[in-house]
Amino acid sequence: MDVYRGDVTVIADGTEYPAQADLRSWVEQRHVAAFGPTEAWIEGAHDWNGRLEVGDEEVADLVTHAAARRLRMPDGRVGDFDVSRRAFDAGLLVIEGNGDPPF
C-alpha cells in the first residue's frame, strides 16, 4: 500500500484549487476470469482513495458538482477522481480515484 499526505492541486472544470490530501492506494488480488472457452489470470487493479481538504464549503461544492475532476501531484502526475462523500459546513471531501493512482 502506498500513502501520500501533503499538498495537491484539485482541478475542477478547468479551475485550479490548492488542497491538502491524505491518500492511499493498493493492488487488488489476482483472480481468474473466464473469456469464452478459456480462462486467464487477471493481474490485480490499482485502487486509490482518500480525503481532500479544499479550503471551504464553497470550493467543496464547486468540486463536488464539477463535470470533470483531476488531482495533480507536486511532481505533475495527475489522476481523475469522484467525490463519494463530503462534510457540509467544511471543505472536506472523501474521494475515490479512477484509474492508476497518481502517487
N, CA, C and O atoms as a printed pandas DataFrame, in Angstrom:
     atom_number atom_name residue_name chain_id  residue_number  x_coord  y_coord  z_coord
0              1         N          MET        A               1    0.847   -1.163    0.000
1              2        CA          MET        A               1    0.000    0.000    0.000
2              3         C          MET        A               1    0.896    1.229    0.000
3              4         O          MET        A               1    1.860    1.310    0.760
4              5         N          ASP        A               2    0.565    2.187   -0.863
5              6        CA          ASP        A               2    1.254    3.465   -0.896
6              7         C          ASP        A               2    0.383    4.514   -0.227
7              8         O          ASP        A               2   -0.846    4.447   -0.271
8              9         N          VAL        A               3    1.042    5.483    0.391
9             10        CA          VAL        A               3    0.345    6.555    1.086
10            11         C          VAL        A               3    0.959    7.879    0.665
11            12         O          VAL        A               3    2.174    7.983    0.494
12            13         N          TYR        A               4    0.108    8.897    0.497
13            14        CA          TYR        A               4    0.589   10.252    0.244
14            15         C          TYR        A               4   -0.183   11.209    1.140
15            16         O          TYR        A               4   -1.411   11.164    1.206
16            17         N          ARG        A               5    0.545   12.063    1.820
17            18        CA          ARG        A               5   -0.055   13.131    2.621
18            19         C          ARG        A               5    0.687   14.412    2.286
19            20         O          ARG        A               5    1.910   14.490    2.411
20            21         N          GLY        A               6   -0.074   15.419    1.855
21            22        CA          GLY        A               6    0.578   16.685    1.560
22            23         C          GLY        A               6   -0.197   17.529    0.574
23            24         O          GLY        A               6   -1.386   17.316    0.342
24            25         N          ASP        A               7    0.500   18.491    0.001
25            26        CA          ASP        A               7   -0.100   19.441   -0.930
26            27         C          ASP        A               7   -0.435   18.793   -2.273
27            28         O          ASP        A               7    0.326   17.972   -2.785
28            29         N          VAL        A               8   -1.573   19.171   -2.833
29            30        CA          VAL        A               8   -2.000   18.781   -4.174
30            31         C          VAL        A               8   -2.749   19.960   -4.786
31            32         O          VAL        A               8   -3.057   20.940   -4.108
32            33         N          THR        A               9   -3.029   19.846   -6.062
33            34        CA          THR        A               9   -3.892   20.802   -6.741
34            35         C          THR        A               9   -5.097   20.051   -7.263
35            36         O          THR        A               9   -4.956   19.043   -7.956
36            37         N          VAL        A              10   -6.287   20.540   -6.932
37            38        CA          VAL        A              10   -7.528   19.971   -7.440
38            39         C          VAL        A              10   -7.938   20.807   -8.652
39            40         O          VAL        A              10   -7.983   22.035   -8.579
40            41         N          ILE        A              11   -8.234   20.141   -9.755
41            42        CA          ILE        A              11   -8.680   20.828  -10.975
42            43         C          ILE        A              11  -10.121   20.407  -11.222
43            44         O          ILE        A              11  -10.398   19.244  -11.519
44            45         N          ALA        A              12  -11.037   21.367  -11.097
45            46        CA          ALA        A              12  -12.467   21.094  -11.259
46            47         C          ALA        A              12  -12.988   21.961  -12.399
47            48         O          ALA        A              12  -13.018   23.187  -12.304
48            49         N          ASP        A              13  -13.395   21.299  -13.478
49            50        CA          ASP        A              13  -13.864   22.010  -14.671
50            51         C          ASP        A              13  -12.868   23.073  -15.122
51            52         O          ASP        A              13  -13.258   24.166  -15.534
52            53         N          GLY        A              14  -11.581   22.745  -15.041
53            54        CA          GLY        A              14  -10.527   23.620  -15.535
54            55         C          GLY        A              14  -10.021   24.653  -14.545
55            56         O          GLY        A              14   -9.031   25.328  -14.828
56            57         N          THR        A              15  -10.661   24.802  -13.400
57            58        CA          THR        A              15  -10.214   25.766  -12.393
58            59         C          THR        A              15   -9.390   25.039  -11.334
59            60         O          THR        A              15   -9.772   23.965  -10.867
60            61         N          GLU        A              16   -8.255   25.634  -10.959
61            62        CA          GLU        A              16   -7.349   25.010  -10.002
62            63         C          GLU        A              16   -7.580   25.533   -8.590
63            64         O          GLU        A              16   -7.796   26.725   -8.376
64            65         N          TYR        A              17   -7.527   24.595   -7.619
65            66        CA          TYR        A              17   -7.691   24.927   -6.206
66            67         C          TYR        A              17   -6.594   24.221   -5.418
67            68         O          TYR        A              17   -6.383   23.022   -5.605
68            69         N          PRO        A              18   -5.893   24.932   -4.546
69            70        CA          PRO        A              18   -4.919   24.247   -3.684
70            71         C          PRO        A              18   -5.666   23.398   -2.653
71            72         O          PRO        A              18   -6.757   23.761   -2.212
72            73         N          ALA        A              19   -5.075   22.282   -2.281
73            74        CA          ALA        A              19   -5.718   21.397   -1.308
74            75         C          ALA        A              19   -4.659   20.603   -0.557
75            76         O          ALA        A              19   -3.502   20.520   -0.970
76            77         N          GLN        A              20   -5.086   20.029    0.545
77            78        CA          GLN        A              20   -4.286   19.082    1.315
78            79         C          GLN        A              20   -4.906   17.708    1.115
79            80         O          GLN        A              20   -6.127   17.558    1.159
80            81         N          ALA        A              21   -4.062   16.708    0.894
81            82        CA          ALA        A              21   -4.555   15.359    0.618
82            83         C          ALA        A              21   -4.038   14.366    1.641
83            84         O          ALA        A              21   -2.939   14.510    2.178
84            85         N          ASP        A              22   -4.850   13.359    1.898
85            86        CA          ASP        A              22   -4.485   12.184    2.673
86            87         C          ASP        A              22   -4.980   11.005    1.833
87            88         O          ASP        A              22   -6.165   10.672    1.862
88            89         N          LEU        A              23   -4.061   10.369    1.079
89            90        CA          LEU        A              23   -4.436    9.377    0.067
90            91         C          LEU        A              23   -3.759    8.042    0.334
91            92         O          LEU        A              23   -2.703    7.980    0.964
92            93         N          ARG        A              24   -4.389    6.968   -0.159
93            94        CA          ARG        A              24   -3.779    5.642   -0.091
94            95         C          ARG        A              24   -4.136    4.854   -1.348
95            96         O          ARG        A              24   -5.178    5.079   -1.964
96            97         N          SER        A              25   -3.258    3.930   -1.715
97            98        CA          SER        A              25   -3.521    3.063   -2.871
98            99         C          SER        A              25   -3.128    1.637   -2.520
99           100         O          SER        A              25   -2.325    1.405   -1.617
100          101         N          TRP        A              26   -3.701    0.694   -3.241
101          102        CA          TRP        A              26   -3.405   -0.718   -3.025
102          103         C          TRP        A              26   -3.716   -1.467   -4.313
103          104         O          TRP        A              26   -4.361   -0.939   -5.219
104          105         N          VAL        A              27   -3.245   -2.709   -4.374
105          106        CA          VAL        A              27   -3.488   -3.559   -5.537
106          107         C          VAL        A              27   -4.429   -4.673   -5.115
107          108         O          VAL        A              27   -4.184   -5.372   -4.132
108          109         N          GLU        A              28   -5.510   -4.830   -5.870
109          110        CA          GLU        A              28   -6.451   -5.923   -5.610
110          111         C          GLU        A              28   -5.782   -7.250   -5.939
111          112         O          GLU        A              28   -4.816   -7.291   -6.701
112          113         N          GLN        A              29   -6.283   -8.312   -5.378
113          114        CA          GLN        A              29   -5.737   -9.649   -5.614
114          115         C          GLN        A              29   -5.891  -10.085   -7.075
115          116         O          GLN        A              29   -6.828   -9.681   -7.765
116          117         N          ARG        A              30   -4.947  -10.919   -7.527
117          118        CA          ARG        A              30   -5.097  -11.531   -8.848
118          119         C          ARG        A              30   -6.284  -12.476   -8.809
119          120         O          ARG        A              30   -6.601  -13.036   -7.759
120          121         N          HIS        A              31   -6.937  -12.655   -9.940
121          122        CA          HIS        A              31   -8.043  -13.607   -9.986
122          123         C          HIS        A              31   -8.146  -14.202  -11.390
123          124         O          HIS        A              31   -7.552  -13.697  -12.342
124          125         N          VAL        A              32   -8.899  -15.265  -11.490
125          126        CA          VAL        A              32   -9.115  -15.931  -12.773
126          127         C          VAL        A              32  -10.419  -15.422  -13.364
127          128         O          VAL        A              32  -11.438  -15.351  -12.676
128          129         N          ALA        A              33  -10.381  -15.071  -14.635
129          130        CA          ALA        A              33  -11.591  -14.612  -15.317
130          131         C          ALA        A              33  -11.827  -15.496  -16.534
131          132         O          ALA        A              33  -10.887  -15.870  -17.235
132          133         N          ALA        A              34  -13.066  -15.819  -16.771
133          134        CA          ALA        A              34  -13.422  -16.645  -17.928
134          135         C          ALA        A              34  -13.581  -15.757  -19.162
135          136         O          ALA        A              34  -14.309  -14.765  -19.138
136          137         N          PHE        A              35  -12.894  -16.126  -20.231
137          138        CA          PHE        A              35  -13.016  -15.436  -21.512
138          139         C          PHE        A              35  -13.388  -16.481  -22.553
139          140         O          PHE        A              35  -12.520  -17.159  -23.105
140          141         N          GLY        A              36  -14.685  -16.606  -22.816
141          142        CA          GLY        A              36  -15.134  -17.620  -23.770
142          143         C          GLY        A              36  -14.801  -19.001  -23.242
143          144         O          GLY        A              36  -15.091  -19.307  -22.086
144          145         N          PRO        A              37  -14.202  -19.834  -24.064
145          146        CA          PRO        A              37  -13.908  -21.209  -23.635
146          147         C          PRO        A              37  -12.637  -21.324  -22.794
147          148         O          PRO        A              37  -12.301  -22.423  -22.354
148          149         N          THR        A              38  -11.922  -20.224  -22.559
149          150        CA          THR        A              38  -10.670  -20.289  -21.807
150          151         C          THR        A              38  -10.739  -19.406  -20.568
151          152         O          THR        A              38  -11.670  -18.623  -20.382
152          153         N          GLU        A              39   -9.732  -19.561  -19.739
153          154        CA          GLU        A              39   -9.598  -18.715  -18.563
154          155         C          GLU        A              39   -8.270  -17.991  -18.631
155          156         O          GLU        A              39   -7.331  -18.478  -19.260
156          157         N          ALA        A              40   -8.178  -16.835  -17.994
157          158        CA          ALA        A              40   -6.931  -16.086  -17.982
158          159         C          ALA        A              40   -6.728  -15.469  -16.605
159          160         O          ALA        A              40   -7.683  -15.099  -15.922
160          161         N          TRP        A              41   -5.457  -15.367  -16.216
161          162        CA          TRP        A              41   -5.140  -14.668  -14.967
162          163         C          TRP        A              41   -5.212  -13.182  -15.236
163          164         O          TRP        A              41   -4.628  -12.683  -16.198
164          165         N          ILE        A              42   -5.915  -12.494  -14.399
165          166        CA          ILE        A              42   -6.007  -11.043  -14.482
166          167         C          ILE        A              42   -5.204  -10.469  -13.322
167          168         O          ILE        A              42   -5.488  -10.761  -12.161
168          169         N          GLU        A              43   -4.212   -9.659  -13.634
169          170        CA          GLU        A              43   -3.441   -9.029  -12.571
170          171         C          GLU        A              43   -4.336   -8.067  -11.809
171          172         O          GLU        A              43   -5.275   -7.504  -12.372
172          173         N          GLY        A              44   -4.053   -7.884  -10.557
173          174        CA          GLY        A              44   -4.850   -7.001   -9.730
174          175         C          GLY        A              44   -4.815   -5.566  -10.214
175          176         O          GLY        A              44   -3.804   -5.098  -10.738
176          177         N          ALA        A              45   -5.907   -4.885  -10.038
177          178        CA          ALA        A              45   -6.012   -3.485  -10.434
178          179         C          ALA        A              45   -5.630   -2.596   -9.261
179          180         O          ALA        A              45   -5.891   -2.929   -8.104
180          181         N          HIS        A              46   -5.013   -1.469   -9.568
181          182        CA          HIS        A              46   -4.714   -0.479   -8.533
182          183         C          HIS        A              46   -5.984    0.283   -8.198
183          184         O          HIS        A              46   -6.702    0.733   -9.092
184          185         N          ASP        A              47   -6.254    0.424   -6.932
185          186        CA          ASP        A              47   -7.344    1.257   -6.444
186          187         C          ASP        A              47   -6.742    2.319   -5.549
187          188         O          ASP        A              47   -5.702    2.102   -4.926
188          189         N          TRP        A              48   -7.399    3.472   -5.485
189          190        CA          TRP        A              48   -6.943    4.507   -4.570
190          191         C          TRP        A              48   -8.113    5.362   -4.113
191          192         O          TRP        A              48   -9.117    5.510   -4.809
192          193         N          ASN        A              49   -7.950    5.915   -2.926
193          194        CA          ASN        A              49   -8.978    6.791   -2.379
194          195         C          ASN        A              49   -8.351    7.661   -1.305
195          196         O          ASN        A              49   -7.149    7.593   -1.053
196          197         N          GLY        A              50   -9.177    8.475   -0.682
197          198        CA          GLY        A              50   -8.652    9.293    0.397
198          199         C          GLY        A              50   -9.535   10.478    0.708
199          200         O          GLY        A              50  -10.739   10.487    0.450
200          201         N          ARG        A              51   -8.880   11.485    1.279
201          202        CA          ARG        A              51   -9.587   12.661    1.757
202          203         C          ARG        A              51   -8.862   13.907    1.261
203          204         O          ARG        A              51   -7.633   13.963    1.241
204          205         N          LEU        A              52   -9.651   14.907    0.860
205          206        CA          LEU        A              52   -9.108   16.197    0.438
206          207         C          LEU        A              52   -9.687   17.300    1.312
207          208         O          LEU        A              52  -10.886   17.322    1.590
208          209         N          GLU        A              53   -8.835   18.202    1.736
209          210        CA          GLU        A              53   -9.271   19.422    2.397
210          211         C          GLU        A              53   -9.063   20.543    1.380
211          212         O          GLU        A              53   -7.930   20.917    1.077
212          213         N          VAL        A              54  -10.170   21.073    0.857
213          214        CA          VAL        A              54  -10.105   22.035   -0.252
214          215         C          VAL        A              54  -10.296   23.480    0.185
215          216         O          VAL        A              54  -10.407   24.360   -0.668
216          217         N          GLY        A              55  -10.336   23.746    1.452
217          218        CA          GLY        A              55  -10.394   25.120    1.921
218          219         C          GLY        A              55  -11.695   25.497    2.582
219          220         O          GLY        A              55  -11.723   25.771    3.782
220          221         N          ASP        A              56  -12.772   25.518    1.827
221          222        CA          ASP        A              56  -14.042   25.932    2.428
222          223         C          ASP        A              56  -15.212   25.248    1.732
223          224         O          ASP        A              56  -15.040   24.527    0.749
224          225         N          GLU        A              57  -16.400   25.490    2.266
225          226        CA          GLU        A              57  -17.607   24.837    1.754
226          227         C          GLU        A              57  -17.909   25.225    0.304
227          228         O          GLU        A              57  -18.388   24.394   -0.467
228          229         N          GLU        A              58  -17.637   26.463   -0.073
229          230        CA          GLU        A              58  -17.912   26.901   -1.446
230          231         C          GLU        A              58  -17.057   26.140   -2.452
231          232         O          GLU        A              58  -17.562   25.685   -3.478
232          233         N          VAL        A              59  -15.766   26.002   -2.163
233          234        CA          VAL        A              59  -14.890   25.241   -3.063
234          235         C          VAL        A              59  -15.301   23.775   -3.076
235          236         O          VAL        A              59  -15.318   23.150   -4.137
236          237         N          ALA        A              60  -15.634   23.217   -1.915
237          238        CA          ALA        A              60  -16.079   21.823   -1.854
238          239         C          ALA        A              60  -17.306   21.609   -2.726
239          240         O          ALA        A              60  -17.417   20.584   -3.398
240          241         N          ASP        A              61  -18.222   22.561   -2.724
241          242        CA          ASP        A              61  -19.425   22.467   -3.548
242          243         C          ASP        A              61  -19.078   22.516   -5.031
243          244         O          ASP        A              61  -19.622   21.742   -5.819
244          245         N          LEU        A              62  -18.174   23.421   -5.420
245          246        CA          LEU        A              62  -17.757   23.521   -6.823
246          247         C          LEU        A              62  -17.092   22.231   -7.299
247          248         O          LEU        A              62  -17.360   21.755   -8.402
248          249         N          VAL        A              63  -16.228   21.673   -6.461
249          250        CA          VAL        A              63  -15.542   20.431   -6.834
250          251         C          VAL        A              63  -16.531   19.271   -6.904
251          252         O          VAL        A              63  -16.481   18.468   -7.836
252          253         N          THR        A              64  -17.418   19.182   -5.936
253          254        CA          THR        A              64  -18.400   18.087   -5.898
254          255         C          THR        A              64  -19.274   18.073   -7.137
255          256         O          THR        A              64  -19.567   17.003   -7.672
256          257         N          HIS        A              65  -19.698   19.241   -7.606
257          258        CA          HIS        A              65  -20.621   19.316   -8.740
258          259         C          HIS        A              65  -19.944   19.520  -10.088
259          260         O          HIS        A              65  -20.632   19.716  -11.091
260          261         N          ALA        A              66  -18.624   19.482  -10.140
261          262        CA          ALA        A              66  -17.896   19.651  -11.404
262          263         C          ALA        A              66  -18.131   18.450  -12.316
263          264         O          ALA        A              66  -18.295   17.324  -11.847
264          265         N          ALA        A              67  -18.145   18.701  -13.611
265          266        CA          ALA        A              67  -18.283   17.623  -14.593
266          267         C          ALA        A              67  -16.978   16.838  -14.725
267          268         O          ALA        A              67  -17.003   15.642  -15.018
268          269         N          ALA        A              68  -15.843   17.499  -14.510
269          270        CA          ALA        A              68  -14.540   16.842  -14.613
270          271         C          ALA        A              68  -13.691   17.235  -13.413
271          272         O          ALA        A              68  -13.589   18.416  -13.080
272          273         N          ARG        A              69  -13.074   16.233  -12.755
273          274        CA          ARG        A              69  -12.245   16.468  -11.572
274          275         C          ARG        A              69  -10.921   15.746  -11.732
275          276         O          ARG        A              69  -10.885   14.557  -12.048
276          277         N          ARG        A              70   -9.824   16.478  -11.508
277          278        CA          ARG        A              70   -8.498   15.879  -11.556
278          279         C          ARG        A              70   -7.713   16.313  -10.335
279          280         O          ARG        A              70   -7.932   17.384   -9.769
280          281         N          LEU        A              71   -6.807   15.459   -9.955
281          282        CA          LEU        A              71   -5.913   15.732   -8.844
282          283         C          LEU        A              71   -4.494   15.772   -9.416
283          284         O          LEU        A              71   -4.058   14.817  -10.058
284          285         N          ARG        A              72   -3.772   16.877   -9.184
285          286        CA          ARG        A              72   -2.392   16.982   -9.668
286          287         C          ARG        A              72   -1.447   16.979   -8.477
287          288         O          ARG        A              72   -1.584   17.765   -7.539
288          289         N          MET        A              73   -0.486   16.069   -8.548
289          290        CA          MET        A              73    0.518   15.954   -7.507
290          291         C          MET        A              73    1.608   17.003   -7.730
291          292         O          MET        A              73    1.704   17.561   -8.824
292          293         N          PRO        A              74    2.433   17.283   -6.713
293          294        CA          PRO        A              74    3.502   18.271   -6.873
294          295         C          PRO        A              74    4.489   17.941   -7.996
295          296         O          PRO        A              74    5.092   18.848   -8.568
296          297         N          ASP        A              75    4.661   16.647   -8.321
297          298        CA          ASP        A              75    5.580   16.274   -9.398
298          299         C          ASP        A              75    4.920   16.291  -10.774
299          300         O          ASP        A              75    5.557   15.933  -11.765
300          301         N          GLY        A              76    3.638   16.705  -10.854
301          302        CA          GLY        A              76    2.946   16.834  -12.137
302          303         C          GLY        A              76    2.069   15.665  -12.522
303          304         O          GLY        A              76    1.270   15.785  -13.451
304          305         N          ARG        A              77    2.190   14.528  -11.837
305          306        CA          ARG        A              77    1.319   13.392  -12.167
306          307         C          ARG        A              77   -0.122   13.742  -11.813
307          308         O          ARG        A              77   -0.378   14.463  -10.849
308          309         N          VAL        A              78   -1.065   13.221  -12.610
309          310        CA          VAL        A              78   -2.475   13.533  -12.398
310          311         C          VAL        A              78   -3.313   12.261  -12.350
311          312         O          VAL        A              78   -2.919   11.215  -12.864
312          313         N          GLY        A              79   -4.473   12.378  -11.722
313          314        CA          GLY        A              79   -5.434   11.286  -11.671
314          315         C          GLY        A              79   -6.832   11.850  -11.557
315          316         O          GLY        A              79   -7.053   12.879  -10.919
316          317         N          ASP        A              80   -7.774   11.165  -12.183
317          318        CA          ASP        A              80   -9.182   11.557  -12.099
318          319         C          ASP        A              80   -9.797   10.953  -10.843
319          320         O          ASP        A              80   -9.363    9.904  -10.367
320          321         N          PHE        A              81  -10.815   11.629  -10.312
321          322        CA          PHE        A              81  -11.472   11.108   -9.112
322          323         C          PHE        A              81  -12.938   11.517   -9.086
323          324         O          PHE        A              81  -13.369   12.433   -9.787
324          325         N          ASP        A              82  -13.686   10.806   -8.255
325          326        CA          ASP        A              82  -15.086   11.123   -7.955
326          327         C          ASP        A              82  -15.187   11.466   -6.477
327          328         O          ASP        A              82  -14.404   10.984   -5.659
328          329         N          VAL        A              83  -16.147   12.294   -6.152
329          330        CA          VAL        A              83  -16.415   12.617   -4.752
330          331         C          VAL        A              83  -17.456   11.629   -4.254
331          332         O          VAL        A              83  -18.557   11.555   -4.801
332          333         N          SER        A              84  -17.114   10.867   -3.216
333          334        CA          SER        A              84  -18.070    9.884   -2.685
334          335         C          SER        A              84  -18.856   10.441   -1.501
335          336         O          SER        A              84  -20.003   10.054   -1.280
336          337         N          ARG        A              85  -18.239   11.352   -0.736
337          338        CA          ARG        A              85  -18.926   11.993    0.387
338          339         C          ARG        A              85  -18.278   13.339    0.642
339          340         O          ARG        A              85  -17.159   13.606    0.206
340          341         N          ARG        A              86  -19.001   14.170    1.350
341          342        CA          ARG        A              86  -18.412   15.437    1.765
342          343         C          ARG        A              86  -18.990   15.848    3.101
343          344         O          ARG        A              86  -20.107   15.474    3.460
344          345         N          ALA        A              87  -18.211   16.623    3.828
345          346        CA          ALA        A              87  -18.660   17.167    5.100
346          347         C          ALA        A              87  -19.227   18.552    4.830
347          348         O          ALA        A              87  -18.518   19.427    4.332
348          349         N          PHE        A              88  -20.480   18.756    5.148
349          350        CA          PHE        A              88  -21.083   20.074    4.960
350          351         C          PHE        A              88  -20.550   21.012    6.037
351          352         O          PHE        A              88  -20.134   20.571    7.108
352          353         N          ASP        A              89  -20.565   22.292    5.746
353          354        CA          ASP        A              89  -20.000   23.327    6.624
354          355         C          ASP        A              89  -18.489   23.182    6.776
355          356         O          ASP        A              89  -17.909   23.663    7.749
356          357         N          ALA        A              90  -17.851   22.513    5.806
357          358        CA          ALA        A              90  -16.397   22.353    5.831
358          359         C          ALA        A              90  -15.912   22.095    4.410
359          360         O          ALA        A              90  -16.713   21.818    3.517
360          361         N          GLY        A              91  -14.641   22.184    4.206
361          362        CA          GLY        A              91  -14.067   21.923    2.889
362          363         C          GLY        A              91  -13.465   20.542    2.796
363          364         O          GLY        A              91  -12.403   20.375    2.195
364          365         N          LEU        A              92  -14.112   19.546    3.373
365          366        CA          LEU        A              92  -13.593   18.182    3.414
366          367         C          LEU        A              92  -14.353   17.286    2.446
367          368         O          LEU        A              92  -15.581   17.208    2.485
368          369         N          LEU        A              93  -13.596   16.604    1.568
369          370        CA          LEU        A              93  -14.172   15.680    0.587
370          371         C          LEU        A              93  -13.550   14.304    0.747
371          372         O          LEU        A              93  -12.343   14.186    0.954
372          373         N          VAL        A              94  -14.365   13.270    0.653
373          374        CA          VAL        A              94  -13.882   11.893    0.588
374          375         C          VAL        A              94  -13.965   11.503   -0.878
375          376         O          VAL        A              94  -15.014   11.646   -1.506
376          377         N          ILE        A              95  -12.844   11.006   -1.430
377          378        CA          ILE        A              95  -12.787   10.743   -2.869
378          379         C          ILE        A              95  -12.448    9.291   -3.169
379          380         O          ILE        A              95  -11.860    8.582   -2.352
380          381         N          GLU        A              96  -12.842    8.873   -4.374
381          382        CA          GLU        A              96  -12.490    7.565   -4.948
382          383         C          GLU        A              96  -11.766    7.835   -6.253
383          384         O          GLU        A              96  -12.286    8.543   -7.116
384          385         N          GLY        A              97  -10.582    7.283   -6.407
385          386        CA          GLY        A              97   -9.806    7.501   -7.623
386          387         C          GLY        A              97  -10.302    6.673   -8.782
387          388         O          GLY        A              97  -10.888    5.606   -8.598
388          389         N          ASN        A              98  -10.060    7.177   -9.986
389          390        CA          ASN        A              98  -10.365    6.470  -11.230
390          391         C          ASN        A              98   -9.057    6.181  -11.941
391          392         O          ASN        A              98   -8.288    7.098  -12.229
392          393         N          GLY        A              99   -8.802    4.922  -12.224
393          394        CA          GLY        A              99   -7.558    4.569  -12.905
394          395         C          GLY        A              99   -6.408    4.417  -11.931
395          396         O          GLY        A              99   -6.606    4.279  -10.723
396          397         N          ASP        A             100   -5.194    4.444  -12.482
397          398        CA          ASP        A             100   -3.994    4.260  -11.661
398          399         C          ASP        A             100   -3.790    5.451  -10.730
399          400         O          ASP        A             100   -4.115    6.581  -11.093
400          401         N          PRO        A             101   -3.262    5.214   -9.545
401          402        CA          PRO        A             101   -3.018    6.307   -8.613
402          403         C          PRO        A             101   -1.915    7.234   -9.143
403          404         O          PRO        A             101   -0.959    6.762   -9.759
404          405         N          PRO        A             102   -2.037    8.532   -8.913
405          406        CA          PRO        A             102   -1.027    9.469   -9.384
406          407         C          PRO        A             102    0.149    9.644   -8.407
407          408         O          PRO        A             102    0.991   10.520   -8.603
408          409         N          PHE        A             103    0.203    8.829   -7.380
409          410        CA          PHE        A             103    1.281    8.934   -6.391
410          411         C          PHE        A             103    1.950    7.593   -6.187
411          412         O          PHE        A             103    2.882    7.483   -5.390
